[in-house]
Amino acid sequence: MRARTTIGVDIGGTSVRAGVVDRHGNVVDTARAPTPAGEAALEDAIVSAVSGLVARHRVCAVGLAVAGFVTTDRRSVMFAPHLAWRNAPVGDRISKRLNLPVVLEHDANAAILAEHRFGAARGAGVALLVAIGTGIGGGLLLSGELFRGAYGVAPELGHLRLVPDGRSCPCGKQGCWERYCSGTALSATAVELLARYPGKSTVLRRDSSADSRAVTGRKVAAAAREGDPLAQRAMSELAKWLGEGLAMIADIYDPEVVVIAGGVSESAPLFLDDARDHYKKMITGAGFRPLARIRTAQLGDDAALVGAATLAADSC
């Protein structure tokens, strides 16, 4: 009988993490390496991590979760902002080196697939994942199937223009959702509040006295937990924009469940209840329609890895 165990690889801007995943979604072995610069070095790192796992386990296929645009045939990377690939046939190249089938998927798509199969979105027909980290990533299931759009780039939620003439975004637009609802946004909001209230003594002001770049999203969240009023106000701003963004997306897709994932979701107790309240107020037909259940991800950092491995199982 052929092995049904697969390997998922979560390829991010800072690390490459590979894991052996069984048919129940359990990660039974892992390997990790820093993400190198350059296509060749990156592919060497992936092959090395996977090869080490293949030496210890019977594996039938590999799935790569990529923070970038993947072609509809799931074999090439069109563009990845934090990785070296540009119109690169990554799947074919790595498959040839490993002598195993290789499939690719956007990391947020892989994560919602895993949460639907094993976690917070289990059984939902229409499920949305919002991954809040440095920016915002999104994954969408319609009738239980991944929605990738016509060319494989949907849904690009982080760059929906939520605030006209708002903060500049590296994408070239202004007022993108992720400029107000992300770890980066949390830092920017706190810095703006520090400038607006110069006489207010806070933990954050001590952190920023030498360099405002020291006010990271993680430090804002930590200060909010300690009761710092300015940090708590920054969290309230994030909650407001999360709720408004979710209301806008719900008007389009009408999801049954929304899964909040990513690094910022670790601080969900500080903002998620307020975000739910804003969502309820801002959605069209408020008070006269069912609302999506808004939950945090259950699989944590493993979601994209497990989802990629689950997709790879179709090749076995």
N, C-alpha and C positions, 0 to 999 in steps of 0.2 A: 504493500500500500504506500502510495506516495505521501511524503511529508506535507502537512498542512500548516506548519509553523512558518511565519514570515518575519521579515525584519522591516521596521520602520525607521526612517532617518529624518530627524527634525533639523533642518539646515537654517540657522539664523545668522545674524550679522556678527555674533561673537563666538558662537560655538556650534559644533556639529555633534549631535547626540543620536546614537543608533541604539535600537533596542529589539530584542527578540520578543515577539508577541504571540501568545497562543490563541486558539480560536475563541476563548472566552474574554479576550481583551486584556489579559494579564501580561505585564512586562516581566519576563523571567531572567533577563540578562541585559546588561547595557555596556556601551563603550562611548567615550566622549573625547573630543579633541578641540582645540581652538580653531576658529575659522580663519584660514590663511587668505592672503590676498592673491589674486591671479587665478585664472581658470584651472590650469594644470595642477597647481598646488591644492586647490579646493577639491578637485576630483580625486587626487591622491589621498587626501585626508578621508574622504568618504569611503573609498575602496579599502583603505587600511582598517578603518573602524569596522566595516562590514565583514571583511575577510577574517578578522579576529573572532567575530561571533560565529561565522560559518564554520570555522575550525572546531567549534565546541557544540554546534547544534545542527540538526538536519533542517535545512531551509529550502523552500521551494520558490520564493520570489522576494523582491525588495521594493518598498515604496519610499519615495522621497517627498517630504513635505517642505516646500520652498516658499520663502517670503518674497514672492514675485509673481509675475504673470506667466501662466503655463498654457501651452497650446491645447486646443480641444482634444487632440489625440493623446494628450498627457505624455508626450515623449520629449518635448523641448521647452526650454525657458526662453520667453521672449524678452523679458526685462525683469531685473531684480535690483531695487535701488541700493541695497546694502551688500550685494554680492557681485562677482565679476562677470557673470553670464549675460550675454546679449545675443539673442537669436541663436542659442546654443543647443545642439542635439544631445543634451545631457543624458537622457535615458538610454539612447543607443550606445553612447560611448561607455557608460558605466556597465551596462548589460554585457557588452563585449568583454570587458575586463573581468567581470565576476562570473561570467558564463551562467547568468541567472536572468529571468525576466525582471525588468525594472519599469515601474510606472511612477509618474510625477503627479503632484497635486499642490495647489496653493495651500499654505499652512492653515489658514482659517477654515477653508473647505474641509481639510482633513480633520480639523478639530471638531467641527459640528457633526461630521459623520460619526466620529467616536462618541461624542456626547449623546447622539441619537441612538446609537447601538447599545451603549453601555452606561450612560450617565444621565445628566440632568434633563435631556430632551427625549428620553426614551419613549417611543411610541407616538410622538407628536407628528401630525401630518405636515404642518407648516412650522418650521423651527428656524430661528435666527440666532446666530452667534455673533456677539460683538466683543472682539478682543481688544482690550484697552491697555496699551503699554506705552512705548515711546510715541506711537500714533494710534490709529484705530484700524483694525482689520475686520473683515466681515465674512461670514459664511451663511448660506441660505439653503434650506431644504424645502422643496415644494412637492407635496404629495409623497413625502418620504425620499425624494430623489434630489441629489445635488443640483443646484442651479448655477451654471457657470457663465451664462450669457452666450451670445452668438460666437464670440471670439475668445472665450475663456477668461475674461478679466472681471466678470461680475461676482459679487457686488462690491464695488469700491466705495464703501460707506464713509471712510474717513475724510474724503474730499468733497462730500456734499457741502454746498455753501450755505451755512446756517446763519451767519452774521454778515449782512451787506457792509462792505468797506471795513471789515474787521481785520484781525491780525493777519499779517502776511504769512503765507505758507510756502515751503520749499517747492511745492508743486507748481507755483506760479500764480495761484489764485489768492484771494483774500477771504477771510472769514470761514475757512473750512472747519468742519465739526471737530476734527482732531486738534485744532489749535485752541479749543476751549474745553475739550473733554479727553484728557490723556495725562500721562505722567509729565510730559513736557508742558502741557497746558497748566497743570497744577503749579508747577514751578513759576511759569510766567505770571499767573494770577497772583501768587504770593509776592513776587517782586513788585508788581504794580501796586498792591496794597501797602507794601512797605514804603513805597515812594509817596503814596497818597496820605499816609498817616505817619509822618516822620517822628512825631513825639511819642509814639506808642512803643513801649518796651516789650519785646517778645523774645522768645527763644530764637525765632527766625532772624531777628535783627542781629543778634549776636553771631549767628552763623554767617550772615551776609555782610558783616562789617568790613571785611577785607575784599570780598569778591562776591557779587550777586550770583555768580554761577555755582556757588556753594549751596544755594537754596534749591536742592533737588526735590523731585516729587516725593521720594521716599522720606526725606527730612520733613517735608510739609506734613505728610501723613503721620509721622512719628510725633511731631509737635501737636497735631490735632488730638492725638490720643492722650497727650499729657495735659490737655485742656487749654492750649494756647489759643486765644480768641481769634487772632488774625489767621492762623492756620485753619481753624474751624470755619472761618468765613470763606477761605479759599476752597475748602471742601464743599461748602454749600453752593458755591458757584459751579463747581464741577457737577454736582448733583442736578442743578437746574438745567445745565446744557445736556446732560445725559438724558434727562426726562424729556426735554424738548426734541432732541434728536430721535429718540425712540418713538415718540408720538408721530413724528413726520414719517418715519419708516413704516410704522404700523398702519398709517393711512394708505400706504402703497401695497404692502404685502399681507396685512392682517394676520400676523403670526399667532400661533397657539401658545408658543413658549419662546422666551428670549433668554439666552444663556450669556451671562457676563463672564468673560474670561480675561486672561492677560495679567500682567504683573500688578496693575492697579486694583484688580478684583480682590487681591489679598486684603485691601483696606475697605471692602464692601460694607462692614458694619458702620463705617463713618459716613456713608453717603447713599446707600442703596434705598433705604426707606424714603428719604427725601426725593430721590429720583423717581421712585414709584408714584409719589404724590404729584410731582410735576407732570409725569406721563399721563396720569388720570385726568388732570385738568386740561392739558393741551391737546389731547386727541380729539379728532372730529367726532361729534356725536357723544361727547362725554356724558356719562350717566345713562346712556340708552343703547349700549352695545357691550358685548363681552370683551374683557381685557385679557391681553396676554399675561401668562404667568412669567414673572421676571425672576430668574434664579442665577446663582453663581455656578460656575463649572464644577463638576465633581471629579474630573480626571486630572485637574491641575496641569502641571508642566508636561504630563504624558499625553495629553489629548491629541496633539498633531502627530506625534510619533505613532500612537495606536491607530489613528485614522488612516495614516499612510500605509501601515502594515495591513489593515483591514482591506483597503483597496487592492493591495498587492495580492491578497488571497484569491482574488478573481482570476489571476493568471496561473494559478496552480492546477 
